[in-house]
Amino acid sequence: MQVKVDVQNHWEKIYSEKESTMLSWYQEVPDSSMNWINQLELNPNANILDVGGGDSRLVDKLTSKGFKQVTVLDLSAKALEKARKRLGHTALNVKWLAQNILDYKPSENVDFWHDRAAFHFLRESGEIQQYKDLAAAAIRPGGYLLVATFSDQGPLKCSGLEVSRYGEADLEALFADHFEVIGHQREIHNTPFDSHQEFLFMLLRRKKRD
Ligand SMILES: C[S@@+](CC[C@H](N)C(=O)[O-])C[C@H]1O[C@@H](n2cnc3c(N)ncnc32)[C@H](O)[C@@H]1O
């Protein structure tokens, strides 16, 4: 589909032309995500999927904490190449998927699905529904989804693209068919250019019965 290709080119261009440390969403240490993850006391063999992980340092943290089944999925092959290079030998223990999340075909149950600033790029109701269905099908009953989007007080655009912004009630209602809310937190992200963006992190658990 033409639209998908254009979006993919957008991301390839961003990661090819800019240093990751100069991207607005860059975090030297993904503390907020790790704080949620640490609370869950996941098994080292937990199947973890970072959706739209890009060149994020989350995979560095997860592998250094001993997680053995980490997958990073992103539209941009260039972003994944950068992350792989940084990780060196450790990258061999990670599964890398260069694809659109909407085309994801899970081969096994996910215990922990992480998405910081990828889901909010979906703006059409059909695509948002597709993402929710995918997450519900992929995450095992009792497994977790941590989603971080721009909040309703956050910017209208990210990386030059319009985003969907969410409040707590919006996100909870959106995922309510298959997930229950465990917790949520707003967070101000300081960009490398000293501007501020309000994120909403929400941790959800896959219901055992729909
Ligand atoms: C704002 S960046 C966030 C990167 C990373 N999660 C972080 O927190 O540093 C958004 C990422 O999502 C990826 N992305 C956007 N739409 C996507 C989609 N439909 N499927 C997979 N990845 C996507 C982009 O390539 C980009 O790497």
The ligand as an SDF file (V2000), in Angstrom:
LIG
                    3D

 27 29  0  0  0  0  0  0  0  0999 V2000
    9.1590    8.2380   18.0580 C   0  0  0  0  0  0  0  0  0  0  0  0
   10.0570    6.8210   17.6240 S   0  0  0  0  0  0  0  0  0  0  0  0
   10.2120    5.9780   19.1840 C   0  0  0  0  0  0  0  0  0  0  0  0
   11.3160    4.9470   19.1770 C   0  0  0  0  0  0  0  0  0  0  0  0
   11.4620    4.1610   20.4820 C   0  0  0  0  0  0  0  0  0  0  0  0
   10.2650    3.4550   20.8430 N   0  0  0  0  0  0  0  0  0  0  0  0
   11.9070    5.0400   21.6070 C   0  0  0  0  0  0  0  0  0  0  0  0
   11.1540    5.2130   22.5660 O   0  0  0  0  0  0  0  0  0  0  0  0
   13.0390    5.5400   21.5380 O   0  0  0  0  0  0  0  0  0  0  0  0
    8.8340    5.8730   16.7860 C   0  0  0  0  0  0  0  0  0  0  0  0
    9.3660    4.5920   16.2090 C   0  0  0  0  0  0  0  0  0  0  0  0
    8.2700    3.8090   15.7430 O   0  0  0  0  0  0  0  0  0  0  0  0
    8.5630    3.2890   14.4830 C   0  0  0  0  0  0  0  0  0  0  0  0
    7.2620    3.0820   13.8220 N   0  0  0  0  0  0  0  0  0  0  0  0
    6.3590    4.0280   13.4620 C   0  0  0  0  0  0  0  0  0  0  0  0
    5.2620    3.4530   12.9360 N   0  0  0  0  0  0  0  0  0  0  0  0
    5.4760    2.1090   12.9790 C   0  0  0  0  0  0  0  0  0  0  0  0
    4.7210    0.9680   12.5640 C   0  0  0  0  0  0  0  0  0  0  0  0
    3.5080    1.1080   12.0050 N   0  0  0  0  0  0  0  0  0  0  0  0
    5.2570   -0.2570   12.7260 N   0  0  0  0  0  0  0  0  0  0  0  0
    6.4940   -0.4030   13.2870 C   0  0  0  0  0  0  0  0  0  0  0  0
    7.2550    0.6310   13.6860 N   0  0  0  0  0  0  0  0  0  0  0  0
    6.7480    1.8680   13.5320 C   0  0  0  0  0  0  0  0  0  0  0  0
    9.4640    4.3070   13.8220 C   0  0  0  0  0  0  0  0  0  0  0  0
   10.2560    3.7710   12.8040 O   0  0  0  0  0  0  0  0  0  0  0  0
   10.2810    4.8040   15.0180 C   0  0  0  0  0  0  0  0  0  0  0  0
   11.4550    4.0610   15.1970 O   0  0  0  0  0  0  0  0  0  0  0  0
  1  2  1  0
  2  3  1  0
  2 10  1  0
  3  4  1  0
  4  5  1  0
  5  6  1  0
  5  7  1  0
  7  8  2  0
  7  9  1  0
 10 11  1  0
 11 12  1  0
 11 26  1  0
 12 13  1  0
 13 14  1  0
 13 24  1  0
 14 15  1  0
 14 23  1  0
 15 16  2  0
 16 17  1  0
 17 18  1  0
 17 23  2  0
 18 19  1  0
 18 20  2  0
 20 21  1  0
 21 22  2  0
 22 23  1  0
 24 25  1  0
 24 26  1  0
 26 27  1  0
M  CHG  2   2   1   9  -1
M  END
$$$$
